[in-house]
Amino acid sequence: MGFCSVGVYPQRKTVAHKGQRYGNVNMKHFQVKDIIYYIAVILLFAGCSFSSNGERIFFTATSKNGSITIKEGPPMFKSAVKGCAHCHGRDGKGGRSLDATGIKGPDIRYKTLALKYNGYLGFLEGKGEKILGGVDILIKRAILNGNGPGYKLNAAMPRWSMTDDDLNDVINYLKGLP
């Protein structure tokens, strides 16, 4: 993993007591995670690099070609979600939640998804159906359209607007997660 992937999403801790002011800024909404995130973004623009485009997308929802947008999802998520790691954790193992919803992102490491999706592909093949592209195409459908293996993913999962190259970069990054 690249330099920026370490420690960007720590446990949420309040910086100031509710309503406390720091200069002209009301601190009741600022938390350590938020401050660290903005510092990480500043470091990114100050020369911080990622080991791959997939890692950059995973942590920042920004491709080497520019920002990646959420084409469908709750309005709050469109402004709050900063990339896959925001809900799925920096290690991809899941368990992180957005405070307002309590919904926790699942484990999206490739090895976990492959176990889940290979079973579904085997079920379809038993019925005489074949999905070209295998596990990778199912992951792409989940990212773009919110389609899980045989069901719709939770509405909290944003539907991203990404190029095929960016999708492949994210999938390759997921393949490298332990």
C-alpha positions in Angstrom: 0.0 0.0 0.0 1.1 3.5 -0.6 2.0 6.2 1.9 -1.5 7.7 2.1 -3.3 4.5 2.9 -2.0 4.3 6.4 -4.1 5.7 9.2 -6.5 7.8 7.2 -9.6 6.4 8.9 -9.0 6.0 12.6 -11.8 5.4 15.2 -14.0 8.5 15.5 -13.1 10.7 18.5 -14.4 14.1 19.3 -11.9 16.9 19.1 -13.9 19.4 21.2 -16.9 19.4 23.5 -20.3 20.0 21.9 -20.7 23.7 21.1 -17.1 24.6 21.9 -15.6 27.2 19.6 -12.1 27.4 18.3 -11.6 30.9 16.9 -14.5 31.5 14.6 -15.2 27.8 14.0 -17.9 25.9 15.9 -16.1 22.7 16.8 -19.2 20.6 17.6 -19.2 19.0 14.1 -15.4 18.6 13.7 -14.0 15.2 14.7 -10.5 13.7 14.6 -11.5 11.6 11.5 -12.6 14.6 9.6 -9.5 16.6 10.4 -7.2 13.7 9.5 -9.1 13.2 6.3 -8.5 16.9 5.3 -4.9 16.7 6.3 -4.5 13.5 4.1 -6.1 15.4 1.1 -3.7 18.3 1.6 -0.8 15.8 1.7 -2.1 14.3 -1.5 -1.8 17.6 -3.2 1.6 18.3 -1.6 3.2 15.2 -3.2 1.7 12.3 -1.4 1.4 9.4 -3.8 -0.6 6.2 -4.0 0.9 2.9 -5.2 -1.8 2.6 -7.9 -4.8 4.3 -9.4 -7.0 1.6 -7.8 -5.7 2.6 -4.3 -6.3 6.3 -5.0 -9.9 5.5 -6.0 -10.4 3.3 -3.0 -9.4 6.0 -0.6 -10.4 9.3 -2.3 -13.0 8.5 -5.0 -10.6 10.3 -7.3 -9.0 8.7 -10.3 -5.8 9.7 -12.1 -8.2 11.2 -14.6 -10.2 13.2 -12.1 -13.1 12.9 -9.6 -15.4 10.0 -9.7 -19.1 10.7 -9.0 -21.9 8.9 -7.4 -24.7 8.6 -10.0 -27.3 7.2 -7.6 -27.6 7.0 -3.8 -28.9 8.9 -0.8 -28.1 12.7 -1.2 -26.2 12.7 2.1 -23.8 10.0 0.8 -23.1 12.1 -2.3 -21.3 14.7 -0.2 -20.2 12.5 2.7 -18.6 9.4 1.1 -15.0 9.9 0.1 -14.3 6.5 -1.4 -14.7 2.8 -0.7 -12.6 3.0 2.5 -15.1 5.4 4.0 -17.6 2.5 4.6 -15.6 -0.6 3.9 -12.5 0.4 6.0 -9.0 1.1 4.9 -8.2 -2.7 4.8 -11.5 -3.5 2.9 -12.7 -5.8 5.7 -15.8 -3.7 6.4 -17.3 -2.8 9.7 -17.3 1.0 9.3 -20.6 2.9 9.4 -21.8 6.4 8.6 -22.9 7.9 11.8 -26.4 8.9 10.6 -27.4 5.5 9.3 -25.5 2.9 11.4 -25.2 0.8 8.2 -21.9 -1.0 8.1 -20.0 -1.7 4.9 -19.3 -5.4 4.3 -15.9 -7.0 3.6 -15.1 -6.3 0.0 -11.6 -7.8 -0.3 -11.4 -9.8 -3.5 -10.9 -13.1 -1.8 -14.1 -12.6 0.2 -16.1 -11.5 -2.8 -14.7 -14.4 -4.9 -16.0 -16.9 -2.4 -19.4 -15.4 -2.4 -19.7 -14.8 -6.1 -18.2 -18.1 -7.3 -20.9 -19.9 -5.4 -23.5 -17.8 -7.3 -21.7 -18.4 -10.6 -21.8 -22.1 -9.9 -25.5 -22.0 -9.2 -26.1 -20.2 -12.5 -24.0 -22.6 -14.4 -26.1 -25.4 -12.9 -29.1 -23.8 -14.4 -27.4 -23.5 -17.8 -26.6 -19.8 -17.5 -23.1 -18.4 -18.0 -21.9 -14.9 -17.0 -18.9 -13.9 -19.1 -16.2 -12.1 -17.1 -16.9 -14.2 -13.9 -16.3 -12.6 -10.5 -14.9 -9.4 -11.9 -18.1 -8.6 -13.9 -20.2 -9.2 -10.8 -18.1 -6.8 -8.8 -18.4 -4.2 -11.6 -22.2 -4.6 -11.5 -22.2 -4.1 -7.8 -20.1 -0.9 -8.1 -22.0 0.6 -11.0 -25.6 -0.6 -10.5 -25.8 -1.9 -6.9 -26.5 -5.5 -8.1 -25.4 -8.2 -5.8 -25.3 -11.9 -6.7 -29.0 -12.4 -7.3 -30.2 -9.4 -5.3 -30.0 -5.6 -5.1 -27.5 -4.3 -2.7 -28.6 -2.0 0.2 -29.6 1.5 -1.0 -26.8 2.9 1.2 -24.3 1.5 -1.4 -23.7 4.3 -3.8 -23.9 3.6 -7.5 -20.7 5.0 -8.9 -20.0 6.4 -12.3 -16.6 5.0 -13.4 -14.8 4.2 -16.6 -14.0 0.5 -17.3 -10.3 1.3 -16.7 -11.0 2.7 -13.3 -13.2 -0.3 -12.4 -10.4 -2.6 -13.4 -7.9 -0.6 -11.3 -10.2 -0.9 -8.2 -10.7 -4.6 -8.7 -6.9 -5.1 -9.1 -6.4 -3.1 -5.9 -9.0 -5.3 -4.1 -7.1 -8.4 -5.3 -4.0 -7.2 -3.5 -5.7 -6.7 -0.1 -4.7 -9.5 2.3 
